Amino acid sequence: MSKKASATPAVKEAPLNEVVVAANADARQQLEVITLQDQHELSLLATQLGYDGSLTVGAIEDEIRFYQQRTVECLLETGKRLLLLKQMTPHGEFADRVEMLGFADRTARRFMAAAQKAGKSATVAVLAGRTKNQKAFLELITHDDDVIDNLAEMDNFDRMSASQLREAARQLKKDAEFEVEKRTKAELERDAFEKKLRGHRPELVPLDVRLDPIKAEIKERQDLFEKLLLAHHQAVAALDSWHAAEVTSAPDYDPEHYVPLPPEARNVLMELVTGTERTAHLVGALQAKLDELWGTDIAAARQYLMTEPGTGEQSE
C-alpha cells in the first residue's frame, strides 16, 4: 500500500523592511548619482586638467593604477585623476579611497599639487618631459616660478637629482637676494647723490659720535676680560679650598707641616700659571705698543685728568 505524499509546506516570505530598503537606495544614489552642479564642476576640472577620459569612479581608479607604473608623465596623469576622484567622491571618502589605491595621504597630495602646477605653468609642463626622476620633479614643483625658470636654463638639469635640484634652487635664491640687495644699495646711493646735487648738504656727524662704536667695543672687551680674570681668581680659591680640605682630612694631619699638591692638582695649577703668564705677556706687549704709538697723547691725557679743568690746580 503506497504512502500518501506529504503536503509541501507553504513558503513564507520574509517581511520587507521598507525603511532599510529606502536607506540603501539613498546610499546608492549618493555614491552613484552626481547632481548637475557636481557634473558641471567635474567637467570643468577635467577640461582645466586636459583630461578627456571617462568620468566614472571605476574608470578613474583603473587609470590611476595604470599610471602608477610609469614615470614623471604618469605622475602628472595620476595627479590629475586623483584630483578628479576627489571632486567625484562624497566628503570624507577620498582618504579611504586613496588608501585602498595604496597611496599615502602625503604622496597623493604631492601628486595632485604637481598636476595643478603643471596645468598652470607651461614651464613645469615642459620640464615634466625632461625630468626622468619622480623625486626630482616633486622637489622641483615646491619652488617659485622664477626659480623653476632659472633651473630649466641649466645645461645639466636633465641629470640632476632631487638633492642637487634642492641645492641649486637654494643657491639661486641666495643669488637673487644678493641682486636685490645690490639694487637696493645702488638706489639708496643714487638717491643720496641726487639729494646732494639738489643742494641738500649731508648732515655732519660729531667726531665723538663717530668714535662711539669703537669706544663701545673696547668697553665690551674690557668687561669680558675682567670677567675672565675674576674667573681665574675663583679657580685659585677653589683649588686652595680643595687642597686644604684634602690635607686637613688626612689621618696624619700636622698643621706645622706643608703638604705639597699631588701631581694631578699640580697640573691644574700649572695650567693656571701658564695662562696667567701668557696674559701678562700679552698685556705688557699691548702697553708697549700703546706707548710706542701714542705715548705723548697718553701723558697729556693723564696730565689733563690730574688737573681740574678751568682752575689749573692739581686735583687731590
C-alpha positions in Angstrom: 0.0 0.0 0.0 1.6 3.3 -1.1 2.2 6.1 1.3 0.4 9.3 0.9 2.6 12.2 -0.4 3.1 14.7 2.3 2.0 18.2 1.6 4.7 20.7 0.7 4.9 23.4 3.4 3.9 26.8 2.2 6.9 29.3 1.8 6.5 32.3 4.0 8.0 35.5 2.6 10.1 37.5 5.0 8.6 40.8 5.8 10.1 43.6 3.8 11.7 46.3 5.8 10.9 49.3 3.7 13.0 51.7 5.9 16.2 49.7 5.2 15.4 49.4 1.5 14.9 53.1 1.3 18.1 53.8 3.2 20.1 51.5 0.9 18.6 53.2 -2.2 19.6 56.6 -0.8 23.1 55.5 -0.1 23.5 54.1 -3.6 22.1 57.2 -5.0 24.6 59.3 -3.1 27.5 57.2 -4.4 26.5 56.8 -8.0 24.4 59.8 -8.9 26.2 63.1 -9.5 24.0 66.2 -9.4 24.0 68.5 -12.4 26.0 71.1 -10.4 28.6 68.5 -9.4 28.7 67.2 -13.0 29.4 70.7 -14.3 32.2 71.3 -11.8 33.7 67.9 -12.5 33.6 68.5 -16.3 35.2 72.0 -15.8 38.0 70.4 -13.7 38.6 67.8 -16.4 38.8 70.5 -19.0 41.3 72.5 -17.0 43.5 69.4 -16.5 43.3 68.4 -20.1 41.6 65.1 -19.3 39.3 63.6 -21.9 38.7 60.1 -20.4 35.7 58.5 -18.7 34.4 60.3 -15.7 33.4 57.4 -13.5 34.9 56.3 -10.2 35.8 52.8 -11.5 37.5 54.1 -14.7 39.4 56.8 -12.8 40.7 54.2 -10.3 41.7 51.8 -13.0 43.7 54.6 -14.8 45.3 55.6 -11.5 46.6 52.1 -11.1 47.9 52.1 -14.7 49.8 55.4 -14.4 51.3 54.4 -11.1 53.6 52.1 -13.0 55.2 54.8 -15.2 57.5 57.8 -14.7 57.1 61.6 -14.3 54.5 61.9 -17.0 52.5 59.3 -15.3 52.9 61.1 -12.0 51.1 64.0 -13.5 48.4 61.8 -15.0 48.0 60.1 -11.7 47.7 63.5 -10.0 45.0 64.6 -12.5 42.9 61.6 -11.8 43.4 61.9 -8.0 42.1 65.5 -8.3 39.1 64.2 -10.4 38.5 61.4 -7.9 38.5 63.8 -5.0 36.0 66.0 -6.9 33.7 63.0 -7.6 33.7 61.3 -4.2 31.4 62.4 -1.2 33.1 64.4 1.5 35.2 62.2 3.8 35.5 59.2 1.4 38.5 60.4 -0.6 41.1 59.5 2.1 39.7 55.9 2.3 39.7 55.5 -1.5 43.3 56.8 -1.7 44.3 54.4 1.0 42.7 51.5 -1.0 44.7 52.5 -4.0 47.9 52.1 -2.0 48.8 55.8 -1.6 50.0 57.5 1.5 48.0 60.7 2.0 51.1 62.9 1.7 52.1 61.3 -1.6 48.6 61.7 -3.1 48.6 65.4 -2.1 52.1 65.9 -3.7 50.9 64.2 -6.9 47.8 66.5 -7.0 49.9 69.6 -6.4 52.2 68.6 -9.2 49.3 68.2 -11.6 47.8 71.6 -10.6 51.2 73.3 -11.0 51.8 71.7 -14.4 48.3 72.8 -15.5 49.1 76.4 -14.6 52.7 76.7 -15.7 53.9 75.9 -19.2 57.5 75.7 -18.0 56.6 73.0 -15.5 54.7 71.1 -18.1 57.7 71.1 -20.4 60.1 70.1 -17.6 57.9 67.1 -16.8 59.2 65.6 -20.1 62.8 66.4 -19.3 62.8 65.1 -15.8 63.4 61.4 -15.6 63.1 61.1 -11.8 59.8 61.5 -9.9 61.5 62.5 -6.7 63.4 65.3 -8.5 60.3 66.5 -10.2 58.4 66.6 -6.9 61.3 68.7 -5.5 61.1 71.0 -8.5 57.5 72.0 -8.1 58.0 73.1 -4.5 59.8 76.2 -5.7 58.6 79.5 -7.0 58.1 80.0 -10.8 61.2 82.3 -11.2 63.4 79.7 -9.5 61.9 77.0 -11.7 62.6 79.1 -14.8 66.2 79.5 -13.8 66.6 75.8 -13.1 65.2 75.0 -16.5 68.0 77.0 -18.1 70.8 74.9 -16.5 72.6 72.6 -19.0 72.7 69.6 -16.7 69.1 69.9 -15.5 68.1 66.6 -17.1 70.7 64.8 -15.0 70.1 66.5 -11.6 68.9 64.5 -8.6 66.4 65.8 -6.1 69.2 66.8 -3.7 71.1 68.6 -6.5 68.0 70.5 -7.5 67.4 71.5 -3.9 70.9 72.8 -3.6 70.8 74.6 -6.9 67.5 76.2 -6.0 68.9 77.3 -2.7 71.9 78.9 -4.5 69.6 80.6 -7.0 67.6 82.1 -4.1 70.7 83.4 -2.5 71.9 84.9 -5.8 68.5 86.6 -6.3 68.6 88.0 -2.7 72.1 89.3 -3.3 71.0 91.0 -6.5 68.1 92.6 -4.7 70.4 93.9 -2.0 72.8 95.3 -4.7 69.9 97.1 -6.4 68.6 98.5 -3.2 72.1 99.7 -2.2 72.6 101.3 -5.6 69.2 103.0 -5.4 70.0 104.4 -2.0 73.3 105.7 -3.2 71.7 107.3 -6.2 69.0 108.9 -4.1 71.7 110.3 -1.8 73.7 111.7 -4.7 70.6 113.3 -6.2 69.8 115.0 -2.9 73.4 116.3 -2.8 73.0 117.7 -6.3 69.8 119.4 -5.3 71.7 121.3 -2.7 70.9 119.1 0.3 74.1 119.1 2.3 74.8 115.9 4.2 74.4 116.1 8.0 77.8 116.5 9.8 78.2 113.8 12.5 80.3 115.0 15.5 83.6 113.2 15.9 82.8 111.8 19.3 79.6 110.2 17.9 81.6 108.7 15.0 84.0 107.2 17.5 81.3 105.8 19.8 81.2 102.4 18.2 85.0 101.9 18.7 84.6 103.0 22.3 81.7 100.6 22.9 83.7 97.7 21.5 86.6 98.5 23.8 84.4 98.6 26.8 82.7 95.4 25.9 86.0 93.6 25.5 87.3 95.1 28.8 84.2 93.8 30.7 84.8 90.4 29.2 88.5 90.4 30.1 87.8 91.4 33.7 85.2 88.6 34.0 87.8 86.1 32.8 90.4 87.4 35.3 87.7 87.1 38.1 87.1 83.5 37.0 90.8 82.8 37.4 90.7 84.2 40.9 87.7 81.9 41.6 89.7 79.0 40.3 92.6 79.8 42.6 90.2 79.9 45.6 88.5 76.6 44.5 91.9 74.9 44.2 93.1 76.3 47.6 89.9 75.1 49.3 90.2 71.7 47.8 93.8 71.3 48.9 93.0 72.5 52.4 90.2 70.0 52.7 92.3 67.2 51.5 95.2 68.0 53.9 93.1 68.5 57.0 91.1 65.4 56.5 94.2 63.2 56.4 94.7 60.9 59.5 98.3 62.2 60.0 97.4 65.9 59.5 100.1 68.2 61.0 99.3 72.0 60.8 103.0 72.8 61.1 103.9 70.7 58.0 103.2 71.8 54.4 101.8 69.1 52.2 102.6 69.6 48.5 100.0 69.3 45.9 99.6 65.9 44.3 100.8 65.7 40.6 97.2 65.8 39.3 96.5 69.0 41.2 99.9 70.5 40.3 99.0 70.0 36.6 95.9 72.1 37.2 97.9 74.7 39.0 100.4 75.0 36.1 97.6 75.4 33.6 96.5 78.4 35.6 100.1 79.7 36.0 100.9 79.3 32.3 97.7 81.1 31.3 98.3 83.9 33.7 101.9 84.4 32.4 100.7 84.4 28.8 98.1 87.0 29.7 100.7 89.2 31.5 102.9 88.9 28.4 100.1 90.0 26.1 99.2 92.9 28.4 102.8 94.0 28.5 103.1 93.9 24.7 99.9 95.9 24.4 101.1 98.5 26.8 104.4 98.8 24.9 102.5 99.2 21.6 100.3 101.9 23.1 103.3 103.8 24.4 105.1 103.5 21.0 102.2 104.9 19.0 100.7 107.5 21.4 103.0 107.9 24.4 102.8 111.7 24.2 99.0 111.7 23.9 98.7 109.3 26.9 100.9 111.5 29.1 98.9 114.6 28.1 95.6 112.9 28.8 96.9 111.8 32.2 98.1 115.3 33.0 94.7 116.7 32.0 92.9 114.2 34.3 95.2 115.2 37.2 94.4 118.9 36.7 91.0 120.2 37.4 89.6 121.8 34.2 89.3 125.6 34.4 91.5 126.1 37.6 94.9 124.9 36.6 95.2 123.4 40.1 96.2 119.8 40.8 93.3 117.7 41.9 93.7 115.9 45.2 
